[in-house]
Amino acid sequence: MIIYILAALVGVAIISVDQYTKYFIAANYTLAQSHTFIPKVIDITYVKNTGAAWGMMSDRTWLLISVTTVVMLICICLLVKYGTRSKLLFWAMILVLSGGIGNMIDRIFRRGAVVDFLHFTFWKDFPVFNIADCAIVIGAGLLVLYFVIDLFRESKKRNIKKDLSGSQDE
């Protein structure tokens, strides 16, 4: 029960920080305004993104909302099905859900545009992003890690079964 309360608190914290930072940037910066945050690493640059990462599917708000809704429903199904049996999967889903909600709020209440403001200065072509995007990317990375670990576990189990069945034949 405590892990669900902690997950709810983490989710609310991510969404709150995401929304507060977006509100702060939109209220205090003009569009395309930029300030150095960490020299030669990251700038704060106010951008409105009507698409997904790298501006893909720009101005297709309802498609992006639909895709986000489907992804969030999958996350909820995985949480219901697996619960806390895998803490890695559990936290991956919490992060993806929290980030998805943060960006969904923008798409619905900011006329389809997500406020982005974090810009790597050392990687010029990397898209400007936000806190919700960070949560989604970290969650997706944990999900990939979960599947890689699961793949190795299954492979190890198969090898053990094969070894056991081979040794019984001798």
C-alpha positions as CSV (number, residue, x, y, z in Angstrom):
1,M,0.0,0.0,0.0
2,I,2.9,2.4,0.8
3,I,4.4,2.0,-2.6
4,Y,1.1,3.1,-4.2
5,I,1.0,6.2,-2.0
6,L,4.6,6.9,-2.9
7,A,3.9,6.4,-6.6
8,A,0.9,8.8,-6.4
9,L,3.1,11.4,-4.6
10,V,5.9,11.0,-7.2
11,G,3.3,11.3,-10.0
12,V,1.7,14.4,-8.5
13,A,5.2,15.9,-7.9
14,I,6.3,15.3,-11.5
15,I,3.1,16.8,-12.9
16,S,3.2,19.7,-10.5
17,V,6.8,20.6,-11.2
18,D,6.2,20.2,-14.9
19,Q,3.2,22.4,-14.9
20,Y,4.8,25.0,-12.7
21,T,7.9,25.3,-14.8
22,K,5.9,25.6,-18.0
23,Y,3.7,28.3,-16.4
24,F,6.8,30.1,-15.1
25,I,8.5,30.0,-18.6
26,A,5.3,31.1,-20.4
27,A,4.7,34.0,-17.9
28,N,8.3,35.3,-17.8
29,Y,9.8,34.6,-21.2
30,T,8.8,35.7,-24.7
31,L,8.5,33.1,-27.4
32,A,12.0,32.0,-28.6
33,Q,13.7,34.0,-25.7
34,S,16.7,32.1,-24.4
35,H,19.0,32.4,-21.3
36,T,22.0,30.4,-20.4
37,F,21.2,28.0,-17.5
38,I,24.4,25.9,-17.3
39,P,27.0,27.4,-19.6
40,K,27.9,25.2,-22.6
41,V,25.4,22.6,-21.4
42,I,21.8,23.7,-21.2
43,D,19.9,26.9,-22.0
44,I,16.3,27.9,-21.0
45,T,14.6,28.6,-24.4
46,Y,10.9,29.1,-24.6
47,V,9.3,27.2,-27.4
48,K,5.8,26.0,-28.2
49,N,5.7,22.6,-29.8
50,T,2.5,21.5,-31.6
51,G,4.0,18.2,-32.4
52,A,5.7,15.3,-30.8
53,A,9.5,14.9,-30.4
54,W,11.5,16.8,-33.1
55,G,8.2,18.5,-34.1
56,M,6.9,15.3,-35.7
57,M,3.2,15.3,-36.5
58,S,2.9,19.1,-35.9
59,D,-0.6,20.5,-35.6
60,R,-2.2,17.1,-35.3
61,T,-3.4,17.7,-31.7
62,W,-6.2,15.1,-31.7
63,L,-4.0,12.4,-33.1
64,L,-1.3,13.2,-30.5
65,I,-4.0,13.2,-27.7
66,S,-5.3,9.9,-29.0
67,V,-1.9,8.3,-29.1
68,T,-1.1,9.6,-25.7
69,T,-4.4,8.3,-24.3
70,V,-3.7,4.8,-25.8
71,V,-0.2,4.8,-24.3
72,M,-1.5,5.9,-20.9
73,L,-4.2,3.2,-21.0
74,I,-1.6,0.6,-21.8
75,C,0.5,1.8,-18.8
76,I,-2.6,1.6,-16.6
77,C,-3.3,-2.0,-17.8
78,L,0.3,-3.0,-17.1
79,L,0.0,-1.5,-13.6
80,V,-3.2,-3.3,-12.9
81,K,-2.0,-6.6,-14.3
82,Y,1.5,-6.6,-12.8
83,G,1.1,-4.2,-9.9
84,T,4.4,-4.2,-7.9
85,R,5.6,-7.6,-9.0
86,S,8.3,-5.8,-10.9
87,K,9.4,-2.5,-9.3
88,L,11.2,-1.6,-12.4
89,L,8.1,-2.0,-14.6
90,F,6.0,-0.3,-12.0
91,W,8.2,2.8,-11.8
92,A,8.6,2.9,-15.5
93,M,4.9,3.1,-16.0
94,I,4.5,5.7,-13.2
95,L,7.0,8.0,-15.0
96,V,5.5,7.5,-18.5
97,L,2.0,8.1,-17.1
98,S,3.1,11.3,-15.2
99,G,4.9,12.7,-18.2
100,G,2.0,11.8,-20.5
101,I,-0.4,13.6,-18.2
102,G,1.8,16.7,-18.0
103,N,2.0,17.0,-21.8
104,M,-1.7,16.1,-22.2
105,I,-2.6,19.0,-19.9
106,D,-0.7,21.3,-22.3
107,R,-2.3,19.9,-25.4
108,I,-5.8,20.3,-24.0
109,F,-5.4,23.7,-22.2
110,R,-2.8,25.4,-24.4
111,R,-4.5,25.0,-27.7
112,G,-2.5,22.0,-28.8
113,A,0.9,23.4,-28.0
114,V,3.3,21.9,-25.4
115,V,5.6,24.4,-23.6
116,D,9.2,23.3,-24.0
117,F,12.2,25.1,-22.5
118,L,15.2,22.9,-21.8
119,H,17.7,23.1,-24.6
120,F,21.0,21.3,-24.8
121,T,23.6,23.7,-26.1
122,F,26.2,21.1,-26.8
123,W,23.8,19.2,-29.1
124,K,22.3,21.8,-31.4
125,D,19.9,19.5,-33.2
126,F,18.4,18.0,-30.1
127,P,14.8,19.2,-29.6
128,V,13.9,21.6,-26.8
129,F,12.1,19.6,-24.1
130,N,10.4,19.9,-20.7
131,I,10.1,18.0,-17.3
132,A,7.2,15.8,-18.6
133,D,9.4,14.7,-21.6
134,C,12.2,13.9,-19.1
135,A,9.8,11.6,-17.1
136,I,8.6,9.9,-20.3
137,V,12.2,9.3,-21.6
138,I,13.4,8.0,-18.2
139,G,10.3,5.8,-17.9
140,A,10.8,4.5,-21.5
141,G,14.5,3.8,-20.7
142,L,13.5,1.8,-17.6
143,L,10.9,-0.1,-19.6
144,V,13.6,-1.1,-22.2
145,L,15.8,-2.1,-19.3
146,Y,13.0,-4.2,-17.8
147,F,12.5,-6.0,-21.1
148,V,16.3,-6.6,-21.6
149,I,16.5,-8.0,-18.0
150,D,13.4,-10.1,-18.6
151,L,14.9,-11.4,-21.9
152,F,18.1,-12.5,-20.2
153,R,16.1,-14.1,-17.4
154,E,14.1,-16.1,-19.9
155,S,17.2,-17.1,-21.8
156,K,18.9,-18.2,-18.6
157,K,15.8,-20.3,-17.6
158,R,15.7,-22.0,-21.0
159,N,19.4,-22.8,-20.8
160,I,18.9,-24.3,-17.3
161,K,15.9,-26.3,-18.5
162,K,17.9,-27.5,-21.5
163,D,20.9,-28.4,-19.3
164,L,18.6,-30.3,-16.9
165,S,16.8,-32.2,-19.6
166,G,20.2,-33.0,-21.3
167,S,21.7,-34.3,-18.1
168,Q,18.7,-36.6,-17.4
169,D,19.1,-38.3,-20.8
170,E,22.6,-39.4,-20.0
